Amino acid sequence: MRNLTTIVMLLVFTFAGYAQQIEPTFTKVDDKVKVTYYHDNGKVKTEGYFKNKKLTGQWVTYDTNGKRLQLANYDEGKKVGTWFIYTDKGIREINYVDNKLVSVHFIKQEYKLAVND
């Protein structure tokens, strides 16, 4: 019985080792570093840039099927500009100035919005 328990435990640890997270990728682009994080299924989860170890530029987040969930903007680690959060009911437009929330608008799903990918 003790040998059976040992074998089962070894199998559990062996299979647990195969369920690894996919490591993020880092690519130097001029004076920034582009980072891409992945879902367990291999699809992109989040991608964006760091400059001097601070979030900068546009960051995009996707669900496990590749559908865009959020579009965000940073400047030296501060939230800036217009952010978009995509839901089944519509799009939430959030505006930041120097890391401060300025306004929030909700765009219902029935409206068509032109977005460059």
C-alpha positions as CSV (number, residue, x, y, z in Angstrom):
1,M,0.0,0.0,0.0
2,R,2.9,2.3,0.8
3,N,4.4,1.7,-2.6
4,L,1.1,2.5,-4.3
5,T,0.9,5.8,-2.4
6,T,4.4,6.7,-3.4
7,I,3.8,5.9,-7.1
8,V,0.6,8.0,-7.1
9,M,2.4,10.9,-5.5
10,L,5.2,10.7,-8.1
11,L,2.7,10.7,-10.9
12,V,0.9,13.7,-9.5
13,F,4.1,15.7,-9.3
14,T,5.1,14.6,-12.8
15,F,1.9,15.7,-14.4
16,A,1.8,19.0,-12.4
17,G,5.2,19.8,-13.9
18,Y,3.6,19.8,-17.4
19,A,1.0,22.4,-16.4
20,Q,3.5,25.2,-16.7
21,Q,2.7,28.9,-17.3
22,I,4.1,30.3,-20.5
23,E,6.9,32.7,-19.7
24,P,6.5,36.4,-20.9
25,T,8.6,37.6,-23.7
26,F,10.7,40.8,-23.6
27,T,11.9,42.6,-26.8
28,K,14.0,45.8,-26.8
29,V,12.5,48.4,-29.1
30,D,14.5,51.6,-29.2
31,D,14.7,52.9,-25.6
32,K,11.7,50.8,-24.5
33,V,11.1,47.1,-23.7
34,K,8.0,45.4,-25.2
35,V,6.6,42.8,-22.9
36,T,4.0,40.2,-23.9
37,Y,2.2,38.0,-21.3
38,Y,0.4,34.9,-22.3
39,H,-2.7,32.9,-21.2
40,D,-2.1,29.2,-20.4
41,N,-3.5,28.4,-23.8
42,G,-0.7,30.3,-25.5
43,K,-2.8,33.3,-26.6
44,V,-1.6,36.8,-25.8
45,K,-3.0,38.0,-22.5
46,T,-1.4,41.5,-22.2
47,E,1.1,43.4,-24.2
48,G,2.7,46.8,-23.8
49,Y,5.9,48.7,-23.2
50,F,8.2,49.7,-20.3
51,K,10.6,52.6,-20.3
52,N,12.9,53.0,-17.3
53,K,11.0,50.2,-15.5
54,K,7.7,52.2,-15.8
55,L,4.6,51.4,-17.9
56,T,4.6,53.6,-21.0
57,G,2.6,53.9,-24.2
58,Q,-0.4,51.7,-25.1
59,W,-1.2,48.5,-23.2
60,V,-3.8,46.0,-24.6
61,T,-5.4,43.1,-22.6
62,Y,-7.2,40.2,-24.3
63,D,-9.3,37.3,-23.0
64,T,-8.4,33.6,-23.5
65,N,-10.0,33.7,-27.0
66,G,-8.1,36.7,-28.2
67,K,-10.9,39.2,-27.8
68,R,-9.8,42.6,-26.7
69,L,-10.8,43.5,-23.2
70,Q,-9.0,46.7,-22.5
71,L,-6.9,49.4,-24.2
72,A,-4.9,51.6,-21.8
73,N,-2.3,54.4,-22.0
74,Y,0.5,55.2,-19.7
75,D,3.2,57.9,-19.5
76,E,6.1,57.2,-17.1
77,G,3.9,54.9,-15.1
78,K,0.9,57.3,-14.9
79,K,-2.5,56.7,-16.4
80,V,-3.1,59.1,-19.2
81,G,-5.4,59.7,-22.2
82,T,-8.4,57.7,-23.1
83,W,-8.8,54.1,-22.0
84,F,-11.4,51.7,-23.4
85,I,-12.9,48.7,-21.5
86,Y,-14.8,46.3,-23.7
87,T,-17.8,44.4,-22.3
88,D,-20.7,42.5,-23.8
89,K,-23.0,45.4,-23.0
90,G,-20.8,48.1,-24.6
91,I,-17.6,50.1,-24.2
92,R,-16.6,52.1,-21.2
93,E,-14.5,55.1,-22.2
94,I,-12.4,56.4,-19.3
95,N,-10.3,59.6,-19.5
96,Y,-7.2,60.3,-17.4
97,V,-5.0,63.3,-17.1
98,D,-1.8,62.9,-15.1
99,N,-3.0,59.8,-13.4
100,K,-6.3,61.4,-12.3
101,L,-9.7,60.2,-13.5
102,V,-11.4,63.0,-15.4
103,S,-14.5,61.4,-17.0
104,V,-16.2,58.1,-17.7
105,H,-18.6,57.5,-20.6
106,F,-20.5,54.4,-21.6
107,I,-21.0,53.6,-25.3
108,K,-23.9,51.1,-25.8
109,Q,-23.1,48.1,-27.9
110,E,-25.6,49.0,-30.7
111,Y,-23.4,51.9,-31.8
112,K,-20.7,51.2,-34.3
113,L,-17.2,52.4,-33.3
114,A,-14.3,52.7,-35.8
115,V,-11.2,51.4,-34.1
116,N,-7.8,50.9,-35.8
117,D,-6.2,47.6,-34.8
